[in-house]
Amino acid sequence: MPRTAFLMYHELELPGRELCQSEPGYTRYIVSAADFDSQMRYLKTLGYNGVSVGKAVSFSDEQRIAITFDDGCETDLAVAAPILADVNFGATFYVTAGFLGQRGYLNDVQLHELSRGFEIGCHSMSHAYLPDLDSAGLEREIVDAKLRVEEIIGRKVEHFSCPGGRFDDRVIGVVRRAGYRTMSTSSLNLNSESTSVYTLGRFAVMRDTTPEELANACSGDGLWKSNLRQTVRDSAKRVLGNRLYDGLRAKLLGSKNAG
């Protein structure tokens, strides 16, 4: 049975350009433009074809990887899109609708331009942790955000990704009713025809991800180690709650960087 890795990227870093956010919990997800370029070319030499989520979920025998970006930063259009086009890779860009037009993020015109060459998905309205919200909040973050993005790009938005990878059965229910075809999470697993399209796993490419780790993620080698770490983190989130967990993580990352 064909299995496909979904890679998750965020903002790309350019020399001299200020990032959208500066806290350690955010910057550890930032990959430099030069590293992203090298990674895409490396994966191509390994025989992978980079595709959008919409194409990936057909799960053909072709050696594919799905390339995804969260948040909707300006570097999606300015940096990622040209590199992807140069290696003939597709991708899905998940946009946080409420961030559009803010410093460092795509504006409406830029998003429409990006949509002409790549698949556009939704990453909520305000990047809130969805399980913490009531029904009205879920409607705004999942349904209203979808309508906002569709209005800009002039076509249906069929793919959703969960902020922080946080979701529950209520979230899945609203996503399905809103008309999304898929939902991507941060679960560390390869996807196949047996995977629910509403709990698609993704591998987060980090600032310090090595070429070997990237290749292993795409093939599934050593995935059990990453899954073990994620199980520990998920347990901590359930016990502490999202707010307390994030606060403790920020302190730990800050002290590590200070040291």
Order of alpha helices (4+ residues) and beta strands (2+ residues): beta-beta-alpha-beta-alpha-beta-alpha-beta-alpha-beta-alpha-beta-alpha-alpha-beta-alpha-beta-beta-alpha-alpha-alpha
